[in-house]
Amino acid sequence: MKISVDGGSFKVAVETEFEGLSDEALAIYQQTLEQAKSKDKAILRFLQIILEHRDSDDAIGYAVMGLLGWYIEVIEPISDQDIELNLPKILPHMINPAGDLTAVSEAESQTFKH
């Protein structure tokens, strides 16, 4: 199974087995989340590792697995097929996890009027 991370200006990939992948990815994410104390700081840490250690397979693997753990927990479970984590599409979920609550509200036109 191939896990790719597309950051727009960079793309990295890791090959791994599917068996036990979800549990391992979630464990890495949870461990980093405990240390970072917030989801956004954990994600930023994974991205920092990717950008600073592109030549280290171990570091890239750790960061990609952590991002995958976040994806599994926040977005959706994965199946036994290649996956691409497209950061420009995923990061809005981190910035505004509840989505645009006023987009479907009948009172949307009045929401920001004073």
MARLO-532737 format. One record per residue: residue number from 1; y, z, x of N, C-alpha, C in turn. Coordinates in steps of 0.2 Angstrom, whole numbers, plus 5000, padded with zeros to 4 digits. Layout:
<nodes>
  resi  nnorth   nup  neast  canorth  caup  caeast  cnorth   cup  ceast
   NUM       Y     Z      X        Y     Z       X       Y     Z      X
...
</nodes>
This chain:
<nodes>
  resi  nnorth   nup  neast  canorth  caup  caeast  cnorth   cup  ceast
     1    4994  5000   5004     5000  5000    5000    5006  5000   5004
     2    5011  4996   5003     5017  4995    5006    5023  4999   5002
     3    5027  5003   5006     5033  5006    5003    5039  5004   5007
     4    5043  5000   5003     5049  4998    5007    5055  5001   5004
     5    5060  5002   5009     5067  5005    5007    5072  4999   5008
     6    5075  4997   5003     5080  4992    5004    5087  4995   5003
     7    5091  4996   5009     5097  4999    5008    5103  4994   5008
     8    5102  4988   5007     5107  4983    5008    5108  4980   5015
     9    5111  4985   5019     5112  4983    5026    5106  4984   5031
    10    5101  4987   5028     5094  4988    5032    5089  4988   5027
    11    5083  4987   5030     5076  4987    5026    5071  4990   5031
    12    5067  4995   5028     5062  4998    5032    5056  4998   5027
    13    5050  4998   5030     5044  4998    5026    5038  5002   5030
    14    5034  5005   5026     5029  5009    5029    5022  5007   5025
    15    5017  5007   5029     5010  5005    5026    5006  5012   5025
    16    5003  5013   5020     4999  5019    5019    4994  5018   5013
    17    4990  5023   5013     4985  5023    5008    4987  5026   5001
    18    4985  5024   4996     4988  5027    4989    4985  5034   4988
    19    4979  5035   4990     4975  5041    4988    4979  5047   4991
    20    4981  5052   4987     4985  5057    4989    4992  5056   4991
    21    4995  5050   4990     5002  5048    4992    5007  5052   4988
    22    5006  5052   4981     5011  5056    4977    5011  5063   4979
    23    5006  5066   4980     5006  5074    4982    5010  5075   4988
    24    5008  5070   4993     5011  5071    5000    5019  5069   4999
    25    5021  5064   4996     5028  5062    4995    5032  5068   4992
    26    5029  5071   4986     5032  5076    4983    5033  5082   4987
    27    5028  5084   4991     5028  5090    4996    5034  5089   5001
    28    5034  5083   5004     5040  5082    5008    5046  5082   5005
    29    5047  5079   4999     5053  5080    4996    5055  5087   4994
    30    5050  5091   4991     5051  5098    4989    5053  5102   4995
    31    5050  5101   5001     5052  5105    5007    5059  5103   5009
    32    5061  5097   5009     5068  5095    5011    5073  5098   5006
    33    5071  5098   5000     5075  5100    4995    5077  5108   4995
    34    5071  5111   4997     5072  5119    4998    5077  5120   5004
    35    5077  5116   5009     5081  5117    5015    5088  5114   5014
    36    5089  5109   5010     5095  5106    5009    5099  5109   5003
    37    5095  5112   4999     5098  5116    4993    5101  5112   4987
    38    5101  5105   4988     5103  5101    4982    5099  5094   4983
    39    5098  5090   4978     5095  5084    4978    5099  5079   4982
    40    5106  5079   4981     5109  5074    4984    5109  5075   4992
    41    5110  5081   4994     5109  5082    5001    5102  5081   5004
    42    5097  5082   5000     5090  5080    5003    5090  5072   5003
    43    5092  5068   4999     5092  5061    4999    5097  5059   5005
    44    5102  5062   5006     5107  5060    5012    5103  5061   5018
    45    5099  5067   5018     5096  5068    5025    5090  5063   5026
    46    5087  5061   5021     5082  5055    5022    5085  5049   5024
    47    5091  5047   5021     5095  5041    5023    5097  5042   5031
    48    5099  5048   5032     5102  5049    5039    5096  5048   5044
    49    5090  5051   5042     5084  5050    5047    5083  5042   5048
    50    5083  5039   5042     5082  5031    5043    5087  5028   5047
    51    5093  5029   5046     5098  5026    5050    5098  5028   5058
    52    5097  5034   5059     5097  5037    5066    5090  5036   5070
    53    5085  5035   5066     5078  5035    5070    5074  5028   5068
    54    5078  5023   5067     5074  5017    5065    5069  5015   5070
    55    5069  5017   5076     5063  5015    5081    5058  5020   5081
    56    5058  5025   5077     5053  5030    5077    5049  5029   5071
    57    5042  5027   5071     5038  5026    5065    5037  5033   5062
    58    5036  5038   5065     5035  5045    5062    5041  5047   5058
    59    5047  5046   5061     5053  5048    5057    5054  5044   5051
    60    5053  5037   5052     5054  5033    5046    5049  5034   5041
    61    5043  5036   5043     5038  5037    5038    5039  5044   5034
    62    5042  5049   5037     5044  5055    5034    5049  5054   5029
    63    5055  5050   5031     5060  5049    5027    5058  5044   5021
    64    5054  5039   5022     5052  5035    5016    5048  5039   5012
    65    5044  5043   5014     5039  5047    5010    5044  5052   5006
    66    5049  5055   5009     5053  5060    5005    5057  5056   5000
    67    5060  5050   5001     5063  5046    4996    5058  5044   4990
    68    5052  5043   4992     5047  5041    4987    5046  5047   4983
    69    5045  5053   4986     5044  5060    4982    5050  5061   4977
    70    5056  5059   4979     5062  5060    4974    5061  5055   4969
    71    5059  5049   4970     5058  5043    4965    5053  5046   4960
    72    5047  5048   4963     5042  5050    4958    5044  5056   4954
    73    5048  5061   4956     5050  5066    4952    5056  5065   4947
    74    5060  5060   4950     5066  5059    4945    5066  5053   4941
    75    5063  5048   4944     5063  5041    4940    5056  5040   4937
    76    5051  5039   4940     5044  5038    4937    5039  5039   4942
    77    5033  5040   4939     5027  5040    4944    5025  5033   4946
    78    5021  5033   4952     5020  5026    4955    5012  5025   4953
    79    5011  5018   4954     5004  5016    4953    5002  5013   4960
    80    4996  5011   4961     4993  5009    4967    4995  5001   4968
    81    5001  5000   4969     5004  4994    4971    5010  4995   4975
    82    5012  4989   4979     5017  4990    4983    5024  4992   4979
    83    5028  4995   4982     5034  4998    4979    5040  4997   4984
    84    5046  4994   4981     5052  4994    4985    5057  4998   4981
    85    5060  5003   4985     5065  5007    4983    5072  5004   4985
    86    5075  5001   4980     5081  4997    4981    5087  5002   4980
    87    5089  5005   4985     5094  5010    4985    5101  5008   4981
    88    5103  5002   4981     5109  5001    4977    5108  5002   4969
    89    5101  5001   4967     5099  5002    4960    5098  5009   4959
    90    5095  5013   4964     5093  5020    4963    5099  5025   4964
    91    5103  5024   4968     5108  5029    4970    5112  5031   4964
    92    5114  5026   4959     5118  5029    4953    5114  5034   4949
    93    5107  5034   4950     5103  5040    4946    5105  5046   4950
    94    5106  5046   4956     5107  5052    4960    5115  5055   4958
    95    5119  5050   4958     5126  5052    4957    5127  5054   4950
    96    5124  5051   4945     5125  5053    4938    5119  5053   4934
    97    5114  5058   4935     5108  5058    4933    5107  5058   4925
    98    5112  5060   4922     5112  5060    4914    5114  5053   4911
    99    5117  5049   4915     5119  5042    4913    5126  5043   4910
   100    5128  5038   4907     5135  5038    4904    5134  5040   4897
   101    5136  5046   4896     5135  5049    4889    5139  5047   4884
   102    5145  5044   4886     5150  5042    4881    5148  5034   4879
   103    5144  5031   4883     5143  5024    4882    5140  5023   4875
   104    5136  5027   4872     5133  5026    4866    5136  5031   4860
   105    5141  5034   4862     5144  5039    4857    5149  5036   4853
   106    5149  5038   4846     5154  5035    4841    5161  5037   4843
   107    5162  5042   4846     5168  5045    4848    5171  5042   4855
   108    5167  5038   4858     5169  5035    4864    5176  5033   4865
   109    5178  5030   4860     5185  5027    4861    5190  5033   4861
   110    5188  5039   4858     5193  5045    4858    5192  5050   4864
   111    5186  5049   4868     5184  5054    4873    5190  5055   4878
   112    5193  5050   4881     5198  5052    4886    5205  5052   4884
   113    5206  5052   4877     5213  5052    4875    5216  5059   4875
   114    5222  5060   4876     5225  5066    4876    5230  5067   4871
</nodes>
